[in-house]
Amino acid sequence: MPSTFRALRVAQRVSLLGQTFHFAEGETISYSFEAANKGNVELTNVTITDDLPGLGPLSCVPALPVAVLAIDDKIDCDAPYTITSADVTEGSVSNMATATSNETGAVESNTVILPMP
């Protein structure tokens, strides 16, 4: 009997919206998140959360929570974020997402830092 391996991976990317981007209050950036089942068992009740204040709602395919995430399946989510005056003062926006399942608990994504150019 093969051993059970539970693995949930979460990653995020950031992209700039518009052809000319200036790190300025009111500019919009887009965060993309992916949670993937990289184990050898199905994962249940899979969700992605992000606590960045001001982040728009997550738009996910399939919709959250995912009742069963099959082996090698993934969830893709996007959310917009509008740069604030506090971000400009800080000189960057830093963000990290979390994916959870009943089998794995919380798994944190890579931290993405968008510095002011």
Secondary structure, DSSP 8 states (H G I E B T S, - for coil): -------EEEEEEEEE-SSS----TT-EEEEEEEEEE-SSS-EEEEEEEE--TT----EEES-SSEEEE-TT-EEEEEEEEE--HHHHHHTEEEE-EEEEETTTEEEE---EEEE--
